Amino acid sequence: MAERTEQRIEDRIPELEELGRVGLLTSKEIRAVIKKTLALEYKIQRRALQKENFISYIQYEINLLELIKKRRARTGYSFKKDEIEYSILQRIHGVFKRATAKWSDDLQLWLSHVAFCKKWNRKIQLSKVFSAMLALHPNKPALWIMAAKWEMEDRLSTESARQLFLRALRFHPECPKLYQEYFRMELMNAEKQRKEKKEFEQAKMDLGEFSYSEEILNGAMARIVYRNAVQKIKGAEFLLSLLSIAKLFDFTQDLKKEILENLQAEYANDPLMWDYIARQELEKDSLPTPSEHRSKQSKALEAALKEERCCMVFEEAVASLPTEDMWERYAAFCLDRFNRKTNSEELKQKRLERISSVFSRAHELQLLPASLYQQWLHLLLGLNLREKAEEVAAAATRRFSHLVEMWEMRLKLLLQLNTDGVGPCFQEAFRAVKAKDSLPLWILCTEWSESVNSTPETEALYQRSLLATLPADSVTMKEKYIEWAYRAGGYKKAKKVFTSLHESRPFSLEFFKKMIQIEKEQESCKMSNIREYYERALREFGATDPDLWLDYIREELTHSQGKPENCGSIHWRAMKMLQGEQVETFISKYTLLQTGHL
């Protein structure tokens, strides 16, 4: 091993001598480079290899390259690059190659090599890296796409990119992303050839041996990719993704027409298709008036006409496909247009009438999704239709009685409107909603009770909530219970609640911290009580929370009734109870606490 390492260092001597001769490194720096690289070489020649040592070696060599690059820029010396940089680059490639051979499953290592080759413009080497990487990781479509894009965009080799995509599709015949990028690549190639031909024609140059096929120029290769893709991959979403790519190019009218016809023929029962067709009406021109001469009134009229055409398509859609998903897309479109700013009061009114009508009709058909009821209520309240809002909220909870979100929405509305039916509505909600989902309702109910009911009634409600919710959810209610007790009855009440709950698991750390804070806010704050709270908290969380031990120690050091001599015992217990990384965290923070930095 030593002989091999020494040989590698000797091989560097001509390169280092050249660096010194041209003034890019001083003799002292050269000695430092030899010393450092010798240590790094020994590390990567060991029997028990570590990936970190290879990464350190590579990073050191890259830093050396960057230094030489800056020195060249400063001195203006641009010669002898083959003797200096080329040698270093080859060495880095060699280390990368050894590392990726040893840890071939480490994708990040491969990608680091790719990034290095790109940065230093090592095209031949990068092609080899991609080949080796894809041979070992053919199951990752993103790598095939990366390699093909590089061949197309950096090496300007359409044929190589095409071959990579075809090979990738053998491994992943049903990968939408591969087909999308292959489709895009063929369209980009057609566009590139069209530009080349146009430049030749403008320069009146003889094309000679250059021949441009009209079929290729019009996207014939992309059409082949499209037709193969739709045989393998079904779904309106995929077709629309290809259509959106085709729309980026101005020579794809026939291709776009074909995709659109297939979309309408094969996916007439897909709401996504109808949504796209309807929204396309917004992109069509309604008025032939030049844009610079259009008044605000004409713009509003044009917007109204476009939206009207969109809604006609949506109306056809909900008639032929009366589903919740279709109505949701119709309502989403109307909401989007309603929320857009306009100075035209007439257009505002039209949009309002339209969205109100869509909400009402979908609701009557019981096809309005739960997610849109909140927005409908917001709209009704904005129009000051309070009775209608209550009616809609009640209907929503009847239809979606199992959804806690619907009950929460209705209850918040009743609280906002300050109506008398809040209490019965809470009772109805608790009967309808499962215990595992009821936490938001109990939080809302106790908050409401605090403002309208007596203290005994509210306390009874808190106690009911602890029994009615799941153990994990009861943790939140315990925190709220002790907070309310302190607000309603002061320290004695809070202490009584804590005493009644301190053996009723599960707990949260915040539950104990709240009680500690309450104790510290008292004029006659007793350290014995604080110790009790900390001890109970440590019993539950001492094995996982080093900060809790540190807070306990800090309390003993700073409290007027504290006993600093207890800190050693607390520290010893913490070291015994904490596990793994928590021990190191505790030690470092305890050291900072001792030195006054925490």
LINPEPE-V813146 format. One record per pair of residues at least 12 apart in sequence whose C-alpha atoms are under 6 Angstrom apart, sorted by the first residue. I is the first residue (numbers start at 1). J is the second residue. Records with the same first field share a line. If there is no record, write none. Layout:
I->J + J
This chain:
15->84
24->71
40->57
58->92
148->161 + 164
174->232
183->222 + 225
186->222
187->222
190->217 + 219
194->217
271->326
278->310 + 313
281->310
282->306
286->302
324->367
334->355
338->351
377->389
393->410
402->433
435->469
436->470
475->507
479->511
482->494
516->530
527->561
543->577 + 578
546->586
553->567
